[in-house]
């Protein structure tokens, strides 16, 4: 198929996903104007609007190529650009023991959450998405891991929807630990950095406690986000190795690591060695965010709402138990490291 013909095939669905993404951004700005802050991120709004559009009126089959392109290719490009936002030198001040402890917390949390999800009857890929979302960085981890493990649109939408609700709940409930359990400011900052999903949410959860809590929580959160690279690399190897094992003849060539993971790690390395100018980092983050919202709109446009609703109770239970488990593990790390 020629490039021009391919573009014409993709354009209708791409235009629709961009329109849904624009509505999501408009909704987010409306929230900020009315309430002074974002209660539901544009990423989650894009999925919700996409699901509503798909549910209210069946889409023209001509839309499918553009929707698929947005959900897969644009998401993969967004993941690559995300690598530029992670810099190893930025977390050197955390100390080797804290870094090692955070890595252990992430590993234990992913394993425990996966077991919980499977025990509740969730499919393996959905259990994996919830595990990575809760254990690393919420939405960003879910959308980064999803194409690696080849999760479908219903699984991604379910994981994002319910972890988003828990993320907001954590911001409001976490300060109670500081005010009622007698935690020190560094202890609370560490706990917030280990349990809250996104960096802005860490800022919101630690702001009532003070500047030191904000600084500690942000530092711990940055180290936790850094775990995203090794995790998607590992899942990429596992997924492709399983694909090779499923090939009875072994005659097909399989790349052990998807191209976008290599791109993600490559940009992370370039940023760490100072080869990406600081002036380019913010624009790359903005582009990555926009492409992610467009991709989420495409996922919403592909979702059968009945499938998401059917998994709702089990997903909520798995995500809630996972967050509680993460809190206990994190509290244990604070005790082991004797953070005062």
N, C-alpha and C positions, 0 to 999 in steps of 0.2 A: 504494500500500500504506500502510495506517495506521501510525502510529508504534508502537502497541501490537503490531500483527501483525509489524512489522519486528523489534521487540525479541524477540518470541517465536521468530522465525526464526533470529536471530543467537545467542540464548542458549546452545543446546546446544554449538555449536562454540566459543564464547567461554569457556564453563565448562571445556571440555577443554583449551584453550590455557592457561588460568590454572592448571589442575592440573599441566600439564607444566612451566610456569614455576616453580611452587612446588617441584616436585621438583628442578629445576635449582638453585634457591636453597638447598634443603636439602643438595644435593650439595656446593655451594660451602662452606657452613658446616661440613660434615663434613671437607672438605679442610683448612680452617683449624684445626679441632680436632685433626686427626691429624698434620698436617705443619707447622702454624704459619703457613701462607700459602696463597694461591690459586695452584694450578698450572694449572687450567683454569677460565676464567671462567664464571659462570652463563649468560652469553649463548651461549657455545659448547656448554655442557651442555644448554641448552634445545633447541638444534638436534639434538644427538645423541639425546636422549631422544625428541624428536618423530619423528625418522627411525625409531628403533627401534619405537615404537608403530605407526607407519604400515606398517612392514615386517612386523611380527609378526601384525597382524590388519587386514584392510581396514576402512576407516572407513565408518560409516553415511553415506549421502549427505546426511542431515539436518544433519550436522556442517559441511558445506562453507561455507554462508553465514557462519557465525561464524568459521571459520578464515580465510576470505578477508577478513572485516572486520578481524580481528586483524592479519593480515599487511600490509594496506594502510593502512586508516584509522588504526589505533593507531600504526603506524610513522610515518606522516606527522605525527601529533600529537607524537610523541616528538622528531622532527627539529625541529619548531618550538620546543619547549621547550629543546632543546639550544642554541639561539641565545643564550639568557640566560646561558650559562656562558662566553661569549666577550666580552671587553671590550678595546677598542682601547687605552685608556690603560694597561692592565696591561702592555703591551709597549713603551711609549715608551722605556724605558731601554735597549733593545737597540741603538739607533743605526740611522740610515738605511741605511748600507752593509750591515750585517748583515741587516737586514730585506729589502733588495733581493736580497742573495745567497741568502737562504733561499727567496725566491719563485722565483728562477732555478733553484735546486736542485730544487724541487718540480716546476716545469714540465718541466725536462729529464728528471727521473726518470719522470714520467708518460708522456712521449713515448717514452722509451727502453723502458720496460716494456711499453707497448702494442705496440711493434714486436716485442719479444722474444716476447710472447704470441702474436701473430698468426703469427710465423715458426714457432712450435711447433704451430700448427694450432688454437689456442684460438678460440672464437667471439668476435666483436668486443666484446660486452657483458661477457663473462667476463674478457677481456683488460683492459678498462677498469676493472672492479672491482678486479682485482689491482693494476693500476697506481695507482689512487687509494688503496687500502689501504696499500700499501708506501710510497707517496710522502708521505702526509699523516699519518694517525693510525689505521691499522689498521682494527679492527672498526667504529669510529664512522664513518670515511669510507666504508667499504663499504656500511653500512646507510643512510647518507645519500644516497649517489649512486645506489644500486640503483633506487629508484622513479623517479628522474629520467630514467634511461636505459631504464626499463621492463625491467629484468633479471628473469628468472624465478627461481623458488625453487631449482631445481637449481644455477643459476649462483651465486646468493648463498651457498648452503650450501657449495659447493665453495671459493669464495674465502675465506669465513670460516674454514673448517676448517683449511686449509693455511697461511694467514697466521697463525693462532693458534699453530700449532706453531712456525713460524719466529720469532714474537715471543718465545716462551719461550726458544728456542735463542739468540737475540741477547742476551738478558739475561745468559746464562752465558758466552758467548764474547767479548762486547765488552770486558770488563775486561782480557783478554789483550793487546789493543792498547796499553793504557796501560802494563802491566807489562813488555812485551817489545819495544815499538817506541820507547820513550823519549819518549812524548808528554808535554807539560806538562799540568797540571790543567785550565786553560782550554781547551786544544785537545781534551782528552778529553771534557770536558763538552759542548763544541760538537758533537763527533762523535756522542755519545750522543743529544743532542737532535735531531740531524738524521736519525738512522737508526732509533732504537727507536720502536716503534709508539705505545704508550699512556703517559700521564704516570706512572702507578704503575710501569710497567716502566722508565721513565727513572730514577726514584728508586732502583729496585732495581739498575740497572746502574751508577749513579754513586756509590751509598752506599759501596762499598769504597774509593773514592778520596778521599772527604772532602766537607766542606760546600761548598767552592767549586765542586767538580764538580757537586754536586746543584743549586746555585743557577744555574750556567751552563746545565746541561742542561735544567732546567725552563724557564728563560727562552726558550731557543732552541725548545724544544718548543711553548711557548705561541704563538710567532710562526708556527711551522709549522702548528699547528691552525687558526690564523686564515685560512690559505689555503683552508680547507674552504668558506667562504662564496663567494668568487669562483669556485672550481672548480665547485660545484654550480650556481651561477648560469649559468656558461658552458655547462655540459652541458645545462642546462634549455633554453637558447636554441637550442643545436644540435639537440637532440632534437625540439623543437617546430617548428623551421624545416624539418627533414626531413619531419615529418608534413604540414606545409603543402605542401611540394614534391611529396609523394606523392599529394596530393589533386588529381586531374586537373582537376576543374572549379573548384577553389579557392572553392567556395561555402560550405564549412563554416568556422565560427569556431574558431580555435585560440588559446588563451592561450599567449603565448610563454614565460611563466614559471609553473610550477605554484604553487598557492596556498601550499603548505607552505614553498617556498623564500622566498617573500615574507614569510611569517611568521617564518622563521628569521632573515632579514636584519633584519626589523623589530625583533625582540627583541634582536638583537645591537646595533642602533643605540640602542635604549632603555637597554640596560645601559651602553653606552659613554658616554651622556649623563647617567648617574646617575639615570635615571627608574625604574629597578627597584631597590627597596630591597635591601640586602645580605641582610636576613633572609629574603627570598623566593628568593634564588638557590639556596641549598642544597636547599630542598624541591622546587624546579622540576627540579633535576638528578636528585633521587631519583625523582620521578615519571617523568621522561624515561627513566631507566634501567629502571624497572619495565616501562613500556610497551614498551621495546625488547626486553626479555627475553621478554615475552608474544608480541610480533610474531615473534621468532626461533623460539619454540615452534611458532607457526602455520606458519612456513616449513618447519620440520622435518617437520611433519605433512603437508606437501604434496610432499615430496621422494621421488623414486624413487631408492633407494640405488644402483641399477645405473648410473644416469646420473652420479652423483657419482664412483663408483668408476672408471667408464670414463675420466673426465677426470683422474683422480688423478695419474698420472705426469707428464703435461704441465703440470698446475697446479703441482705441486711444483717442477718444473724452472723454470717461468716465475717463480714467486715467489722461488726461491733466486737465480736470475740477476739478478732485479730488485733484491734486497737487496744483492747484491755490487756491482751498478752504482751503487746509491744510496750505498754506502760510498765508492766511488772518487770520485764526484762531490762528496760531502761533504768528503772529504780534500782535493780540489782547491780547494774554497772556503776551507778553513782556510789553505791555502798562499797563495792569492790575497790574502786579507784580512790575511795575516801575523799571525795570532793567536798570541801567545806564551804 
